[in-house]
Amino acid sequence: MTVRTRFAPSPTGFLHIGGARTALFSWLYARKHGGQFVLRIEDTDRERSSEASVNAILEGMAWLGLDYDEGPFYQTRRFERYAEVTRQLLDSGHAYKCYCSKERLEKLRATQMENREKPRYDGRCSGGVEPPSPDAPFVIRFRNPKQGNVEFDDLVRGRISISNDELDDLIIARSDGSPTYNLTVVVDDSDMRISHVIRGDDHINNTPRQINLIKALGLEMPVYAHTPMILGDDGKRLSKRHGAVSVIQYREDGFLPEALLNYLVRLGWSHEDQEVFSIDEMIELFDISDVNRAASVFNTEKLLWLNQHYIKEADPQHIARHLSHFLGRRGIDPATGPDLQAVATVQHERAKTLVEMAEISEFFYRDFAEFDNKSAKKHLKAAAQEPLEKVRAALAALDGWEPEPIYAVVTAVAESLELKIGKVAQPLRVAVAGRAASPGIDMTLHLAGREACLRRVDRALEYIRQRIEQSESV
C-alpha cells in the first residue's frame, strides 16, 4: 500500500502551532514510508474563509519547509462532486430530506436538555414526510445506523468503539445545497486516496460518523491517528493568552524554522532521551504509534533553549541570511556595514533569537542614541579617561584595522598604565558598543570600523568630562 497523508486546514486564520504539528506529523509519516503528502484547503465555510488566510497557511508551511507533493486542493472547487455523492446517498436510501424548522429543532434541543438527555435529532423526517409547501427549504441528513458499534484501531489511542445509538442523523447538505464538513472529508479522502488520516483529537467525535458514511458509500476506510491537544503551561488549551500561536509570529519573533520543527516533533513524541533532531533524523526515527496519548504542554523556555542551540550550531552563512531580515526591520541595510556572516559568527553564542541578535548587533552598523545607563555609570568614570585617551590615540595611528593589531594596542595601553586589560577594554567596549557586553574587544572594534570607533570614543570622553564637571559642581 502506498502511504498517502494529508494536511487539511480551514483558511479562517493563520497556521497555528497545533496545525503545524499535525502537518509535521503527517509529512514525516509520508516521508518515512516513501509516500505522498497532500495539502487540501477546506474552505467551505465561505463567511470565515479568506484568501489572506490561505496565503498565511501556505507561507507558514513554506517557511517550515513542509513541502507537499499534491495540491493545494480547494473544497469550494469540488461542490459538483459533493452534490453527486449526496444524490447517491439519497438514491440508495442512506440519506433523506429533512424539513424541520429551526424553531422546532431549538425547542427539541431545549426539551432534551431539560430532561438531561443528550441533544440529538429525533429522526422525525427519516420515514419520509410531505413538504410543508412546494418551495419549503430542507436539509439532507445521513441515515445513521441505529444498531451496533463503530470500531476502529487508532494508531495513537488504540482500539476505539462507539455505539451507534450515541450518534444522530447528521446533516450532510445545508438548505442552500452546500455540503458539510463530514461529507466533504469522506469524499475528499477517498478521491485523493488518503491512506492515513493524522489529525488532532478534537476530530475524534467526527470519526465514527465519517466511518458510517464510508461504509454507506462502499469506500475503503483509511487508518486513523488522533494526536493529543497542546496545552499552555497553565494546563489550559494553547491560545493567544499564552503568547504567540501563529507559526509566522514565531518567525517574526526571531525563531529559526528548524528549531520550531524540532520543538514541535517533541510535543507528544520522543526517542529515548534525545532532544535535538535533524530533519533526516526525524524522518528516520518518527513513528506515529509512539505519540503519547496525553496532552502536551507548550514550554516557551524550552523552545528558546532549542532556538539558541540552533543559532550556535548553524552555519554562520545560514544565520546571516535570516539575520538580514531582522536588521532590515530596524531600518538597517546590512550592505552598508561589516560582513553579515562575520557578525553572525561573533554573536552566535550571545542571542536566543534573531530579534535579540539584531538588537545587540545594531551598533556595528550605526551609532546608538545613548549609553546603557548601568554600563556607563560603572565604566565611563574619571578613572577611565586616561586609558581611553591613550587607546584612542594608539588606534588612530594604526596602519590597518585588523583584530590582532587592535588587540595589541589595547594590551599595550593596559601595560603602559600598569592596569589589568579589563580596565581598558571595558570602558572601550562601552564607548563603542554602548553597553558592557559585546564580542571580544578586538572583533567588536574591527567590525564596528575605525571611524565609528574613534567617533564613539570621543563621545565617551565627553561623557566622562561632563560627569566630572557635574561631580565637582555639587
Protein Blocks (a to p, Z undefined) as FASTA:
>chain_A
ZZdddddddffbccdfklmmmmmmmmmmmmmnopacdddddfkbmmlgcfklmmmmmmmm
mmnopacfbdcddfklmmmmmmmmmmmmmmnopaccdfbdfklmmmmmmmmmmnopacdd
ehlmmnopadfbfklccdddddddfedcdddddfklopadddfklpccddfbdfkopacf
klmmmmmmmmnopabdcddfklmmmmmmmmmmmmmnopacdddddddddddfkopacdfk
nocfbfklmmmnopafklmmmmmmmnopaehjbfbdcfklmmmmpcfklpcfbdcdddfk
lmmmmmmmmmmmmcfklmmmmmmmmmmmnopafklmccfklmmmmmmmmcfbfklmmmmm
mmmmoccfbdcfklmmmmmcfklmmmmmmmmmmmmmpmblcfklmmmmmmmmmmmnopaf
klmmmmmmmmmnopabdcdfklmmmmnopklmmmmmmmmmmmmmmmmmmmmmZZ
